Amino acid sequence: MAEFDNPYAEESPFVRAHFDCSDCGGKLWEYAIQGQMVCEDCRSVFHTADVFEAQADA
Ligand SMILES: [Zn+2]
């Protein structure tokens, strides 16, 4: 049986990001595999790059 070496297997794929949801102000969690962030409150999904841009403009 072949072993699939998953680099994320031993760590949570979610990394708590230091950003707030632009919809509800909840905390965003970065979903490292897909380069997305998910709000823990309203479950809105944002692209990480968009979040960085928005915070930089603020
Ligand atoms: Zn939200």
N, CA, C, O and the ligand as a Tripos MOL2 file, in Angstrom:
@<TRIPOS>MOLECULE
protein
  233   231    59     0     0
PROTEIN
NO_CHARGES

@<TRIPOS>ATOM
      1 N           0.8400   -1.1970    0.0000 N.3       1 MET1
      2 CA          0.0000    0.0000    0.0000 C.3       1 MET1
      3 C           0.8800    1.2550    0.0000 C.2       1 MET1
      4 O           1.7650    1.3920    0.8450 O.2       1 MET1
      5 N           0.6450    2.1420   -0.9190 N.am      2 ALA2
      6 CA          1.4460    3.3660   -0.9970 C.3       2 ALA2
      7 C           1.0160    4.3490    0.0880 C.2       2 ALA2
      8 O          -0.1670    4.4950    0.3960 O.2       2 ALA2
      9 N           2.0050    5.0100    0.6460 N.am      3 GLU3
     10 CA          1.6980    6.0150    1.6560 C.3       3 GLU3
     11 C           1.6150    7.3840    0.9930 C.2       3 GLU3
     12 O           2.4930    7.7760    0.2240 O.2       3 GLU3
     13 N           0.5640    8.0860    1.3020 N.am      4 PHE4
     14 CA          0.4240    9.4360    0.7800 C.3       4 PHE4
     15 C           0.9580   10.4080    1.8140 C.2       4 PHE4
     16 O           0.4280   10.5040    2.9210 O.2       4 PHE4
     17 N           2.0030   11.1230    1.4520 N.am      5 ASP5
     18 CA          2.6410   12.0420    2.3810 C.3       5 ASP5
     19 C           1.9330   13.3850    2.3540 C.2       5 ASP5
     20 O           2.1910   14.2300    1.4960 O.2       5 ASP5
     21 N           1.0490   13.5600    3.2990 N.am      6 ASN6
     22 CA          0.2830   14.7920    3.3640 C.3       6 ASN6
     23 C           0.9540   15.7630    4.3360 C.2       6 ASN6
     24 O           0.9920   15.4980    5.5370 O.2       6 ASN6
     25 N           1.4780   16.8730    3.8410 N.am      7 PRO7
     26 CA          2.1960   17.8200    4.7180 C.3       7 PRO7
     27 C           1.2920   18.4580    5.7550 C.2       7 PRO7
     28 O           1.7780   19.0230    6.7350 O.2       7 PRO7
     29 N          -0.0170   18.3770    5.5530 N.am      8 TYR8
     30 CA         -0.9420   19.0030    6.4930 C.3       8 TYR8
     31 C          -1.5050   18.0020    7.4970 C.2       8 TYR8
     32 O          -2.2960   18.3700    8.3660 O.2       8 TYR8
     33 N          -1.1060   16.7560    7.3810 N.am      9 ALA9
     34 CA         -1.7470   15.7190    8.1830 C.3       9 ALA9
     35 C          -1.5300   15.9140    9.6750 C.2       9 ALA9
     36 O          -2.4110   15.5950   10.4730 O.2       9 ALA9
     37 N          -0.3800   16.4280   10.0600 N.am     10 GLU10
     38 CA         -0.0640   16.5240   11.4760 C.3      10 GLU10
     39 C          -0.3870   17.8890   12.0640 C.2      10 GLU10
     40 O          -0.2280   18.1110   13.2640 O.2      10 GLU10
     41 N          -0.8400   18.7980   11.2170 N.am     11 GLU11
     42 CA         -1.1900   20.1180   11.7170 C.3      11 GLU11
     43 C          -2.5860   20.4790   11.2520 C.2      11 GLU11
     44 O          -3.0460   20.0250   10.2040 O.2      11 GLU11
     45 N          -3.2340   21.2790   12.0230 N.am     12 SER12
     46 CA         -4.5370   21.7540   11.6010 C.3      12 SER12
     47 C          -4.3950   22.5870   10.3390 C.2      12 SER12
     48 O          -3.5130   23.4430   10.2670 O.2      12 SER12
     49 N          -5.2260   22.3620    9.3600 N.am     13 PRO13
     50 CA         -5.1700   23.1770    8.1550 C.3      13 PRO13
     51 C          -5.6550   24.6040    8.4060 C.2      13 PRO13
     52 O          -5.4380   25.5000    7.5920 O.2      13 PRO13
     53 N          -6.3080   24.7940    9.5380 N.am     14 PHE14
     54 CA         -6.7990   26.1290    9.8590 C.3      14 PHE14
     55 C          -5.8040   26.8700   10.7340 C.2      14 PHE14
     56 O          -5.3540   26.3550   11.7580 O.2      14 PHE14
     57 N          -5.4690   28.0690   10.3260 N.am     15 VAL15
     58 CA         -4.5950   28.9220   11.1100 C.3      15 VAL15
     59 C          -5.3770   30.1800   11.4400 C.2      15 VAL15
     60 O          -5.9060   30.8450   10.5500 O.2      15 VAL15
     61 N          -5.4440   30.4940   12.6960 N.am     16 ARG16
     62 CA         -6.2030   31.6730   13.0650 C.3      16 ARG16
     63 C          -5.4940   32.9150   12.5570 C.2      16 ARG16
     64 O          -4.3370   33.1690   12.8930 O.2      16 ARG16
     65 N          -6.1850   33.6650   11.7650 N.am     17 ALA17
     66 CA         -5.5820   34.8410   11.1630 C.3      17 ALA17
     67 C          -5.9040   36.0840   11.9730 C.2      17 ALA17
     68 O          -6.9010   36.1390   12.6930 O.2      17 ALA17
     69 N          -5.0480   37.0700   11.8420 N.am     18 HIS18
     70 CA         -5.2500   38.2950   12.6120 C.3      18 HIS18
     71 C          -6.0590   39.3000   11.8020 C.2      18 HIS18
     72 O          -5.6900   40.4650   11.6550 O.2      18 HIS18
     73 N          -7.1650   38.8020   11.2900 N.am     19 PHE19
     74 CA         -8.0350   39.6720   10.5130 C.3      19 PHE19
     75 C          -9.4710   39.4830   10.9620 C.2      19 PHE19
     76 O          -9.8400   38.4350   11.4920 O.2      19 PHE19
     77 N         -10.2760   40.5120   10.7440 N.am     20 ASP20
     78 CA        -11.6830   40.4440   11.0870 C.3      20 ASP20
     79 C         -12.5190   40.3480    9.8240 C.2      20 ASP20
     80 O         -12.1590   40.8710    8.7700 O.2      20 ASP20
     81 N         -13.6420   39.6660    9.9610 N.am     21 CYS21
     82 CA        -14.5790   39.5370    8.8510 C.3      21 CYS21
     83 C         -15.1320   40.9150    8.4820 C.2      21 CYS21
     84 O         -15.5370   41.6850    9.3540 O.2      21 CYS21
     85 N         -15.1440   41.2110    7.1990 N.am     22 SER22
     86 CA        -15.6570   42.5130    6.7680 C.3      22 SER22
     87 C         -17.1810   42.5410    6.7640 C.2      22 SER22
     88 O         -17.7830   43.6040    6.6120 O.2      22 SER22
     89 N         -17.8000   41.3900    6.9280 N.am     23 ASP23
     90 CA        -19.2610   41.3220    6.9560 C.3      23 ASP23
     91 C         -19.8020   41.4670    8.3720 C.2      23 ASP23
     92 O         -20.7390   42.2310    8.6050 O.2      23 ASP23
     93 N         -19.2150   40.7350    9.3230 N.am     24 CYS24
     94 CA        -19.7900   40.6990   10.6650 C.3      24 CYS24
     95 C         -18.7850   41.0230   11.7620 C.2      24 CYS24
     96 O         -19.1660   41.1400   12.9270 O.2      24 CYS24
     97 N         -17.5000   41.1700   11.4140 N.am     25 GLY25
     98 CA        -16.5010   41.4990   12.4200 C.3      25 GLY25
     99 C         -15.9690   40.2970   13.1870 C.2      25 GLY25
    100 O         -15.1960   40.4520   14.1330 O.2      25 GLY25
    101 N         -16.3810   39.0990   12.7820 N.am     26 GLY26
    102 CA        -15.8900   37.8860   13.4340 C.3      26 GLY26
    103 C         -14.4570   37.5910   13.0460 C.2      26 GLY26
    104 O         -13.8930   38.2240   12.1530 O.2      26 GLY26
    105 N         -13.8760   36.6140   13.7360 N.am     27 LYS27
    106 CA        -12.5010   36.2440   13.4360 C.3      27 LYS27
    107 C         -12.4350   35.3990   12.1710 C.2      27 LYS27
    108 O         -13.2730   34.5290   11.9360 O.2      27 LYS27
    109 N         -11.4220   35.6770   11.3690 N.am     28 LEU28
    110 CA        -11.2050   34.8840   10.1600 C.3      28 LEU28
    111 C         -10.1730   33.7980   10.4350 C.2      28 LEU28
    112 O          -9.1990   34.0150   11.1560 O.2      28 LEU28
    113 N         -10.3960   32.6530    9.8620 N.am     29 TRP29
    114 CA         -9.4600   31.5380    9.9330 C.3      29 TRP29
    115 C          -8.9130   31.2740    8.5500 C.2      29 TRP29
    116 O          -9.6570   31.1380    7.5780 O.2      29 TRP29
    117 N          -7.5970   31.2050    8.4810 N.am     30 GLU30
    118 CA         -6.9710   30.9610    7.1800 C.3      30 GLU30
    119 C          -6.9480   29.4810    6.8790 C.2      30 GLU30
    120 O          -6.4580   28.6750    7.6710 O.2      30 GLU30
    121 N          -7.4780   29.1390    5.7400 N.am     31 TYR31
    122 CA         -7.4720   27.7630    5.3050 C.3      31 TYR31
    123 C          -6.2830   27.5890    4.3840 C.2      31 TYR31
    124 O          -6.3600   27.8810    3.1910 O.2      31 TYR31
    125 N          -5.1780   27.1100    4.9470 N.am     32 ALA32
    126 CA         -3.8750   27.1970    4.2960 C.3      32 ALA32
    127 C          -3.8260   26.4950    2.9470 C.2      32 ALA32
    128 O          -3.1310   26.9400    2.0340 O.2      32 ALA32
    129 N          -4.5540   25.4120    2.8250 N.am     33 ILE33
    130 CA         -4.4610   24.6220    1.6080 C.3      33 ILE33
    131 C          -4.9740   25.3920    0.3960 C.2      33 ILE33
    132 O          -4.4080   25.2920   -0.6930 O.2      33 ILE33
    133 N          -6.0360   26.1540    0.5810 N.am     34 GLN34
    134 CA         -6.6810   26.7910   -0.5570 C.3      34 GLN34
    135 C          -6.4380   28.2850   -0.6330 C.2      34 GLN34
    136 O          -6.9560   28.9500   -1.5310 O.2      34 GLN34
    137 N          -5.6560   28.8270    0.2980 N.am     35 GLY35
    138 CA         -5.4030   30.2550    0.2820 C.3      35 GLY35
    139 C          -6.6500   31.0710    0.5380 C.2      35 GLY35
    140 O          -6.8250   32.1610   -0.0070 O.2      35 GLY35
    141 N          -7.5210   30.5190    1.3850 N.am     36 GLN36
    142 CA         -8.7600   31.2050    1.6810 C.3      36 GLN36
    143 C          -8.8810   31.4190    3.1710 C.2      36 GLN36
    144 O          -8.2020   30.7720    3.9670 O.2      36 GLN36
    145 N          -9.7600   32.3400    3.5370 N.am     37 MET37
    146 CA        -10.0780   32.5490    4.9380 C.3      37 MET37
    147 C         -11.5740   32.3670    5.1310 C.2      37 MET37
    148 O         -12.3810   32.7490    4.2840 O.2      37 MET37
    149 N         -11.9230   31.7760    6.2620 N.am     38 VAL38
    150 CA        -13.3300   31.5160    6.5640 C.3      38 VAL38
    151 C         -13.6710   32.2020    7.8850 C.2      38 VAL38
    152 O         -12.9450   32.0700    8.8700 O.2      38 VAL38
    153 N         -14.7750   32.9300    7.8930 N.am     39 CYS39
    154 CA        -15.2330   33.5800    9.1120 C.3      39 CYS39
    155 C         -15.8390   32.5440   10.0500 C.2      39 CYS39
    156 O         -16.6370   31.7030    9.6340 O.2      39 CYS39
    157 N         -15.4450   32.6160   11.3390 N.am     40 GLU40
    158 CA        -15.9560   31.6180   12.2780 C.3      40 GLU40
    159 C         -17.4060   31.8920   12.6640 C.2      40 GLU40
    160 O         -18.0800   31.0130   13.2010 O.2      40 GLU40
    161 N         -17.8810   33.0820   12.4010 N.am     41 ASP41
    162 CA        -19.2450   33.4210   12.7890 C.3      41 ASP41
    163 C         -20.2360   33.2490   11.6500 C.2      41 ASP41
    164 O         -21.2270   32.5320   11.7940 O.2      41 ASP41
    165 N         -19.9800   33.8970   10.5180 N.am     42 CYS42
    166 CA        -20.9710   33.8810    9.4390 C.3      42 CYS42
    167 C         -20.5650   32.9530    8.3060 C.2      42 CYS42
    168 O         -21.3140   32.7780    7.3450 O.2      42 CYS42
    169 N         -19.3670   32.3520    8.4170 N.am     43 ARG43
    170 CA        -18.9090   31.3590    7.4370 C.3      43 ARG43
    171 C         -18.6800   31.9520    6.0560 C.2      43 ARG43
    172 O         -18.6420   31.2210    5.0660 O.2      43 ARG43
    173 N         -18.5280   33.2600    5.9800 N.am     44 SER44
    174 CA        -18.1600   33.8540    4.7080 C.3      44 SER44
    175 C         -16.7510   33.4220    4.3460 C.2      44 SER44
    176 O         -15.8900   33.2890    5.2160 O.2      44 SER44
    177 N         -16.5200   33.2050    3.0770 N.am     45 VAL45
    178 CA        -15.2030   32.7880    2.6040 C.3      45 VAL45
    179 C         -14.5670   33.9330    1.8260 C.2      45 VAL45
    180 O         -15.1860   34.5340    0.9470 O.2      45 VAL45
    181 N         -13.3300   34.2140    2.1690 N.am     46 PHE46
    182 CA        -12.5880   35.2740    1.4950 C.3      46 PHE46
    183 C         -11.2940   34.6970    0.9520 C.2      46 PHE46
    184 O         -10.7310   33.7570    1.5130 O.2      46 PHE46
    185 N         -10.8280   35.2780   -0.1540 N.am     47 HIS47
    186 CA         -9.4980   34.9200   -0.6240 C.3      47 HIS47
    187 C          -8.4690   35.6710    0.2180 C.2      47 HIS47
    188 O          -8.6140   36.8630    0.4890 O.2      47 HIS47
    189 N          -7.4440   34.9560    0.6180 N.am     48 THR48
    190 CA         -6.4390   35.5430    1.5040 C.3      48 THR48
    191 C          -5.8560   36.8290    0.9130 C.2      48 THR48
    192 O          -5.6700   37.8130    1.6300 O.2      48 THR48
    193 N          -5.5740   36.8240   -0.3560 N.am     49 ALA49
    194 CA         -4.9830   37.9920   -0.9930 C.3      49 ALA49
    195 C          -5.9150   39.1960   -0.9160 C.2      49 ALA49
    196 O          -5.4640   40.3270   -0.7390 O.2      49 ALA49
    197 N          -7.2280   38.9460   -1.0510 N.am     50 ASP50
    198 CA         -8.1920   40.0270   -0.9710 C.3      50 ASP50
    199 C          -8.2400   40.6140    0.4390 C.2      50 ASP50
    200 O          -8.3700   41.8260    0.6110 O.2      50 ASP50
    201 N          -8.1350   39.7510    1.4360 N.am     51 VAL51
    202 CA         -8.1580   40.2080    2.8230 C.3      51 VAL51
    203 C          -6.9400   41.0810    3.1060 C.2      51 VAL51
    204 O          -7.0600   42.1430    3.7180 O.2      51 VAL51
    205 N          -5.7820   40.6390    2.6650 N.am     52 PHE52
    206 CA         -4.5710   41.4360    2.8640 C.3      52 PHE52
    207 C          -4.7120   42.7980    2.2090 C.2      52 PHE52
    208 O          -4.3220   43.8090    2.7920 O.2      52 PHE52
    209 N          -5.2660   42.8380    1.0000 N.am     53 GLU53
    210 CA         -5.4370   44.1140    0.3020 C.3      53 GLU53
    211 C          -6.3900   45.0180    1.0570 C.2      53 GLU53
    212 O          -6.1250   46.2070    1.2330 O.2      53 GLU53
    213 N          -7.4960   44.4520    1.5020 N.am     54 ALA54
    214 CA         -8.5000   45.2440    2.1990 C.3      54 ALA54
    215 C          -7.9490   45.8250    3.4890 C.2      54 ALA54
    216 O          -8.2070   46.9860    3.8090 O.2      54 ALA54
    217 N          -7.1850   45.0200    4.2380 N.am     55 GLN55
    218 CA         -6.6290   45.4970    5.5030 C.3      55 GLN55
    219 C          -5.5680   46.5510    5.2490 C.2      55 GLN55
    220 O          -5.4130   47.4740    6.0480 O.2      55 GLN55
    221 N          -4.8340   46.4310    4.1510 N.am     56 ALA56
    222 CA         -3.7870   47.3920    3.8390 C.3      56 ALA56
    223 C          -4.3840   48.7570    3.4940 C.2      56 ALA56
    224 O          -3.7840   49.7970    3.7630 O.2      56 ALA56
    225 N          -5.5680   48.7310    2.8990 N.am     57 ASP57
    226 CA         -6.2130   49.9760    2.5170 C.3      57 ASP57
    227 C          -6.8850   50.6670    3.6880 C.2      57 ASP57
    228 O          -7.1060   51.8780    3.6580 O.2      57 ASP57
    229 N          -7.2080   49.9050    4.7110 N.am     58 ALA58
    230 CA         -7.9810   50.4390    5.8210 C.3      58 ALA58
    231 C          -7.1600   51.4420    6.6540 C.2      58 ALA58
    232 O          -7.6640   51.9900    7.6330 O.2      58 ALA58
    233 ZN        -18.3540   37.0280    9.3500 Zn       59 ZN59
@<TRIPOS>BOND
     1     1     2 1
     2     2     3 1
     3     3     4 2
     4     3     5 am
     5     5     6 1
     6     6     7 1
     7     7     8 2
     8     7     9 am
     9     9    10 1
    10    10    11 1
    11    11    12 2
    12    11    13 am
    13    13    14 1
    14    14    15 1
    15    15    16 2
    16    15    17 am
    17    17    18 1
    18    18    19 1
    19    19    20 2
    20    19    21 am
    21    21    22 1
    22    22    23 1
    23    23    24 2
    24    23    25 am
    25    25    26 1
    26    26    27 1
    27    27    28 2
    28    27    29 am
    29    29    30 1
    30    30    31 1
    31    31    32 2
    32    31    33 am
    33    33    34 1
    34    34    35 1
    35    35    36 2
    36    35    37 am
    37    37    38 1
    38    38    39 1
    39    39    40 2
    40    39    41 am
    41    41    42 1
    42    42    43 1
    43    43    44 2
    44    43    45 am
    45    45    46 1
    46    46    47 1
    47    47    48 2
    48    47    49 am
    49    49    50 1
    50    50    51 1
    51    51    52 2
    52    51    53 am
    53    53    54 1
    54    54    55 1
    55    55    56 2
    56    55    57 am
    57    57    58 1
    58    58    59 1
    59    59    60 2
    60    59    61 am
    61    61    62 1
    62    62    63 1
    63    63    64 2
    64    63    65 am
    65    65    66 1
    66    66    67 1
    67    67    68 2
    68    67    69 am
    69    69    70 1
    70    70    71 1
    71    71    72 2
    72    71    73 am
    73    73    74 1
    74    74    75 1
    75    75    76 2
    76    75    77 am
    77    77    78 1
    78    78    79 1
    79    79    80 2
    80    79    81 am
    81    81    82 1
    82    82    83 1
    83    83    84 2
    84    83    85 am
    85    85    86 1
    86    86    87 1
    87    87    88 2
    88    87    89 am
    89    89    90 1
    90    90    91 1
    91    91    92 2
    92    91    93 am
    93    93    94 1
    94    94    95 1
    95    95    96 2
    96    95    97 am
    97    97    98 1
    98    98    99 1
    99    99   100 2
   100    99   101 am
   101   101   102 1
   102   102   103 1
   103   103   104 2
   104   103   105 am
   105   105   106 1
   106   106   107 1
   107   107   108 2
   108   107   109 am
   109   109   110 1
   110   110   111 1
   111   111   112 2
   112   111   113 am
   113   113   114 1
   114   114   115 1
   115   115   116 2
   116   115   117 am
   117   117   118 1
   118   118   119 1
   119   119   120 2
   120   119   121 am
   121   121   122 1
   122   122   123 1
   123   123   124 2
   124   123   125 am
   125   125   126 1
   126   126   127 1
   127   127   128 2
   128   127   129 am
   129   129   130 1
   130   130   131 1
   131   131   132 2
   132   131   133 am
   133   133   134 1
   134   134   135 1
   135   135   136 2
   136   135   137 am
   137   137   138 1
   138   138   139 1
   139   139   140 2
   140   139   141 am
   141   141   142 1
   142   142   143 1
   143   143   144 2
   144   143   145 am
   145   145   146 1
   146   146   147 1
   147   147   148 2
   148   147   149 am
   149   149   150 1
   150   150   151 1
   151   151   152 2
   152   151   153 am
   153   153   154 1
   154   154   155 1
   155   155   156 2
   156   155   157 am
   157   157   158 1
   158   158   159 1
   159   159   160 2
   160   159   161 am
   161   161   162 1
   162   162   163 1
   163   163   164 2
   164   163   165 am
   165   165   166 1
   166   166   167 1
   167   167   168 2
   168   167   169 am
   169   169   170 1
   170   170   171 1
   171   171   172 2
   172   171   173 am
   173   173   174 1
   174   174   175 1
   175   175   176 2
   176   175   177 am
   177   177   178 1
   178   178   179 1
   179   179   180 2
   180   179   181 am
   181   181   182 1
   182   182   183 1
   183   183   184 2
   184   183   185 am
   185   185   186 1
   186   186   187 1
   187   187   188 2
   188   187   189 am
   189   189   190 1
   190   190   191 1
   191   191   192 2
   192   191   193 am
   193   193   194 1
   194   194   195 1
   195   195   196 2
   196   195   197 am
   197   197   198 1
   198   198   199 1
   199   199   200 2
   200   199   201 am
   201   201   202 1
   202   202   203 1
   203   203   204 2
   204   203   205 am
   205   205   206 1
   206   206   207 1
   207   207   208 2
   208   207   209 am
   209   209   210 1
   210   210   211 1
   211   211   212 2
   212   211   213 am
   213   213   214 1
   214   214   215 1
   215   215   216 2
   216   215   217 am
   217   217   218 1
   218   218   219 1
   219   219   220 2
   220   219   221 am
   221   221   222 1
   222   222   223 1
   223   223   224 2
   224   223   225 am
   225   225   226 1
   226   226   227 1
   227   227   228 2
   228   227   229 am
   229   229   230 1
   230   230   231 1
   231   231   232 2
@<TRIPOS>SUBSTRUCTURE
     1 MET1         2 RESIDUE 1 A MET
     2 ALA2         6 RESIDUE 1 A ALA
     3 GLU3        10 RESIDUE 1 A GLU
     4 PHE4        14 RESIDUE 1 A PHE
     5 ASP5        18 RESIDUE 1 A ASP
     6 ASN6        22 RESIDUE 1 A ASN
     7 PRO7        26 RESIDUE 1 A PRO
     8 TYR8        30 RESIDUE 1 A TYR
     9 ALA9        34 RESIDUE 1 A ALA
    10 GLU10       38 RESIDUE 1 A GLU
    11 GLU11       42 RESIDUE 1 A GLU
    12 SER12       46 RESIDUE 1 A SER
    13 PRO13       50 RESIDUE 1 A PRO
    14 PHE14       54 RESIDUE 1 A PHE
    15 VAL15       58 RESIDUE 1 A VAL
    16 ARG16       62 RESIDUE 1 A ARG
    17 ALA17       66 RESIDUE 1 A ALA
    18 HIS18       70 RESIDUE 1 A HIS
    19 PHE19       74 RESIDUE 1 A PHE
    20 ASP20       78 RESIDUE 1 A ASP
    21 CYS21       82 RESIDUE 1 A CYS
    22 SER22       86 RESIDUE 1 A SER
    23 ASP23       90 RESIDUE 1 A ASP
    24 CYS24       94 RESIDUE 1 A CYS
    25 GLY25       98 RESIDUE 1 A GLY
    26 GLY26      102 RESIDUE 1 A GLY
    27 LYS27      106 RESIDUE 1 A LYS
    28 LEU28      110 RESIDUE 1 A LEU
    29 TRP29      114 RESIDUE 1 A TRP
    30 GLU30      118 RESIDUE 1 A GLU
    31 TYR31      122 RESIDUE 1 A TYR
    32 ALA32      126 RESIDUE 1 A ALA
    33 ILE33      130 RESIDUE 1 A ILE
    34 GLN34      134 RESIDUE 1 A GLN
    35 GLY35      138 RESIDUE 1 A GLY
    36 GLN36      142 RESIDUE 1 A GLN
    37 MET37      146 RESIDUE 1 A MET
    38 VAL38      150 RESIDUE 1 A VAL
    39 CYS39      154 RESIDUE 1 A CYS
    40 GLU40      158 RESIDUE 1 A GLU
    41 ASP41      162 RESIDUE 1 A ASP
    42 CYS42      166 RESIDUE 1 A CYS
    43 ARG43      170 RESIDUE 1 A ARG
    44 SER44      174 RESIDUE 1 A SER
    45 VAL45      178 RESIDUE 1 A VAL
    46 PHE46      182 RESIDUE 1 A PHE
    47 HIS47      186 RESIDUE 1 A HIS
    48 THR48      190 RESIDUE 1 A THR
    49 ALA49      194 RESIDUE 1 A ALA
    50 ASP50      198 RESIDUE 1 A ASP
    51 VAL51      202 RESIDUE 1 A VAL
    52 PHE52      206 RESIDUE 1 A PHE
    53 GLU53      210 RESIDUE 1 A GLU
    54 ALA54      214 RESIDUE 1 A ALA
    55 GLN55      218 RESIDUE 1 A GLN
    56 ALA56      222 RESIDUE 1 A ALA
    57 ASP57      226 RESIDUE 1 A ASP
    58 ALA58      230 RESIDUE 1 A ALA
    59 ZN59       233 GROUP 0 **** ****
